[in-house]
Amino acid sequence: MERPTDHYDARLFKIDEQLCALLEERREVSNQNPGFPPFKSIENWADRYRLYPDLLKSIFSLLMNEEVYLPLVEPSGFRKHLPVLRCVESGDRVYTLSGIRQYENASVVNLSIHEDYREREKEAMRTPAYIELELGEGYRCYVDQGTSSGGNSAYGFVVSPALPDDLAGLAFVFSEYERPLRRKPTGVEIVFRMEE
């Protein structure tokens, strides 16, 4: 981002620093799960502090989705490919954890989903879903790539730090959501457990 202007009123420095301290306190108090204030509270605060309700709604939306602003890890220094080849059937879908590309600073986990689209044509088409990967504390996962066609979907999830080459004991938990950022879970959860 480029700084939008060279102008800054230096008298605001202490206030801006206090805002940053309050944001940190808010994150800690909410355990990084702030939710969203009721609209009635936002309207009251807007009246009391002579602010615009839509400005406050915008600010609270940004704060609710703070993880969007975390720096993304770009995999670099390819080391090896770990074949996994595990399948799980759930309903009319087959989930395949095909393999993991190991890099020096991250791993890329490959998941594919197949469903018989001919059967789906007979019914209303399924609403597109958002798939998220969780590996437990200490790992950050995000979807790096995805594609879908004719009942087949493929995803690449970047995991940092890099996974160990020996996957024994790890559980790859893929959960489905109706909306991005883990909003509105559908109840679909696919787990691949790597045996000891």
N, C-alpha and C positions, 0 to 999 in steps of 0.2 A: 504494500500500500504506500502511495505517496502522500506525504503530509498535504492536506488540502489547502493550507494557507501558511504563510510565514508568520502571521500575526498570532500572538498569544498574550493575553492580559496577565502579567506576572502576579497580579494580586490574587489570582485564582489558584495559585500553586498549592497553598495549604488546604484549600477546600477540595481540590482534585485529589490530593494525597489522602484526605480523610474519606473521600468516596471510595478510593481503592481499598483502604483499610476496612470500610464497612462491607464491601463486596467480599473480601476474604472472610470476615466474621460471619456473613450470611451463608457462605458456602459451608463453613465449619458447623454452624448451628443446625443447618438442614441436612448435614451428612451428604452433601452433594445431590440432594433430591428435593428441591425447593417447591415443586408444584407451581401453581399459578394463583395469585390472589383473586378473591371474588370481585366481580366487576363493581359491586356496590362500594367496596373498600377503595378501589381505584378511583371511582368518581368522587368519594369523600376526600381522598388525598389530593386529587386534582383541584378541588374547590379550596381546600385549606391552604395549599402551597402555591396557588395561582399557576397551575400547570395544565397542559392539555391531556385529557384522558387517553387519547390515541398515542401520545408520546409515552405515557406510562405503560400502556399495554405493549408497545413496541419494546421498551426497555425490559419488562418482565419476560417477554417472549425470548429475547436474547439471553437472559439469565437462566431461563429454564432449559435452554439448549446449549449450554456452555461447552459441552464436549465437542460440538461441531468445530470449535476454534482450536482444539488441540492440534499441535503440529503433527502432520502425517509422516510416518517413517517410510522412506523410499528404500526398498530392498537393494542392497549393493554387495558386490563381491560374491557371486554365485559360487557355492561349494559343491553341492551334490543334490541328487534327486532321491527321495525316499519313497519307494513304492509302498502303498498301503492296501489298495484293492479290497475294501470292505463294503458290503451292501446291507441296507435295511429296507424292508418293505413296510409301507404304512398306507392303508387304504388302497387307492389305485395308483400310488406312486412308488417308485424305487429310487432310493437315495444312495449314491455311490461316493465314497471318500476314496478317490483314486490315488492320490499321491501328494507329496509335500516337497516343494523346492526349498532347499536350505541355502540361505545367504549368511554372510558374516554378521549382519545386524538384524536380521528378521527371517521369518519363514513365510511361504505362501502356500496355503492350504487349498486344495482343489476339490470342490464338491459339484457333482452333477445330479440332476433330478430328471427322471423320465416318467411321464404319464401317458396313457393311451389317449391321444387327442381325439381319436375317432369316437371314443365313448363320450368325451367331453362335448363334442359337437351336438350330441343328442340332448344335452342339458344346457342350462345357461352357462356361459363361460365363467370360470372362476375369476374372482377379483385378483389382480396381481398382488403378490405378497412380498414382504421384505424379510429376507433371511438374515439372521445375525448369528455369529459364532461366539461362544463363551468357552474359555479354557480354565477359568478360575483366577484367583487373585494373583497378581504379578504379571499377567499377560493382557495386552491391549490388542483388540482385533477390530479390523474394519474391512468392508467390502472394497476391493480395489478394482474389480472387473466383473462383468456379468453379461450374459447374453441369453436369449430365449427364442426358440422357433419350433413350431409343430409339436408341442408337448415336451420338448427337451430344454432344460435350462442348465447353465454352467456358471459357477461363481469361483472367483479367486479371492481369498481372504488373507490380508497381510496380518501377521502376528508378530508382535515385538514384546520383549526381546526374542531372539531366535529360539525355537524349540530344540530340545536335546535330540541328538541323532537316535538315541534309544527312547522310543515313545512309550515303553512299558509303564503302565500306571496312569497314563493321561486319559482324560475323557473329553471328547470333542462334542459339545452340545450345540446343536443348531436349532434355533427357535424361530418361529414364523410370527410376523406382526402384520396388521392391516396398514399401519402407517410407519413412516421412517422414525428413526431415533427411539426404537423400542416402545412404540406407542400402540396400544390396543392389541395385545397378544391374541392369536387365534386359537391357542391351545395345542398347536402342533409343535412337538419337540422330538427331535431325532438325536439319539445319543450313540456315538461310536466309542466303545471302551477298548483301550489297548491293554491286552493281557500282560501280566507280570512275566 
